[in-house]
Amino acid sequence: MEFSVEINNLTKTFGKTTALRDINLQVRTGEVFAYIGPNGAGKSTTIRVLLGILNATKGGAKVFGKDAWADAVEIHKRIAYVPGDVNLWPNLTGGEVIDLFVNLRGTHDKTLRERLVRDFDLDTTKKCRTYSKGNRQKVALIAAFASDVDLYILDEPTSGLDPLMEQVFQSCVLEQKRKGKGVFLSSHIMSEVERLCDRVGIIRQGELVQTGTLDELRHLTRYTVTAATERAITGIETLQGVHDVTRLDSGALRFQVGTADMGGAINHISQFGIKMLESAPPSLEELFMQHYRKGGGRDVDAE
């Protein structure tokens, strides 16, 4: 199957509020896809539709080629879901909850389970009512990654984890990627997304404003160039595609230029005897903020 997730013209309204508007999205089988946007953008609403918790107002979604609403039971046999705020049975231990979830799938790799418990540094003998938010997240993540499924749907899964545990999480995602498993990841940690994801979708005010690989998204925006030359650079401000020219205290010049106009800018600079030249692509955070500067967000999806 070419796509594990297909979302077509998905619209979801709550009374007079439109949480999602004509979302079209495809996630390829075996890829790690990041779905990013601030709280209230519509990320969790989209995920709830994929899980069959919410029915679409218009359009719909398919997971593994099956209707997310009508075939939810069958779909859930092949997915693992981790929310951003995990609630557990207070009188069960963490180990009992993990075993419950994993055994529901009919398979239990005890070696894998124990390795994950060790890696996430979780005391599985404690009652869930004693766990912090971070430890509750660990229980859900261990149960998910210890399960043999085809798609992981993770909604802000590292909420409450410290940086060391975030690294463990990232290693788990990369391990599933090597196995050919798919991951649909909602996140606001840009470094996490940049390291893990094959493609990115940016959602704003319930609308999908951009999708693509990081290279594809960067191609649509400007690079930051810093140059030091033997002689002072002149005329750079008038070149096509050059913006935000700044002369640094060191004497170097910094400016932004689009991909299509990079060659012309470099040729111009070379006339002045290049001593140092640095070119940096925009970070995912810069791409994200560029889209959000075009319009403010609104609260429609409490996450």
Buried (B, 14 or more C-beta within 10 A) or exposed (E): EEBBBBBBEBBBBEEEEBBBBBBEBBBBBBBBBBBBBBBBBBBBBBBBBBBBBBEBBEBBBBBBEBBBBEBBEEBBEBBBBBBBEBEBEEEBBBBBBBBEBBEEBEEBEEEBBEBBBEBBEBEBEEBBEEBEEBBBBBBBBBBBBBBBBBBBBBBBBBBBBEEEBBBBBBEBBBEBBEEEBBBBBBBBBBEBBBEBBBBBBBBBBBBBBBBBEBEEBBEEBBBBBBBBBEEEBEEBEEBEBBEEBEEEEEEBBBBBBBBEBBEBBBEBBEEBEBEEBEEEBBBBBBBBEBBBEEEEBBEBBEB
